[in-house]
Amino acid sequence: MTKRLTVSLPDHLAARLDQEPNVSAFVAEAIEGKMRGERVRQQLADAGIELTEAGSARTRQRLAELDAEWTPQRRKALREQRRKRVHQQFGENG
């Protein structure tokens, strides 16, 4: 069963939805993701682990730092190093 809803959104969010071929599926997936996050937070709280906004902010900052360190060039260079090690160990057919 489905229910038709009308919502009001800020312009930047409405513009993003304009890019989707199936807005309903996009919104449903986003809401389901939000609900999964809420369930995980509740499970963690039930286990005595409280997530704080300060901890989340620190985690986001560290992930941004790591993402900046792992540039596409660095990833490519590491893939090439790994490929060379595999070829040295197993030969060209390895």
C-alpha positions, 0 to 999 in steps of 0.5 A: 500500500502507498500513500500520496503526500505533499511536502514543502522543501527548501529550494536546494532540496527540491532542485536535487529531487528534480534530478531523480527519475523516480522521486518517490523511490529516492525519498523512500530510500532516504527515509529508510536509511534514516530509520536504519540509523535510528535503529542502530543508535537505539541498539548502541544506547541499549548496549550502553554506548551513547553517541554524542554530536561532539563524537560524531563531529570528530569522526566526520573531521577525521574521515574528511582528513583521511579522504583528503590524504587518499587522493585518486593519484595516491590510490592509483599509485598504491594499486600499481605497487600492489600489481607489481608485487603480485606480478613479481610474486606470481609472474605475469599470468598470476 
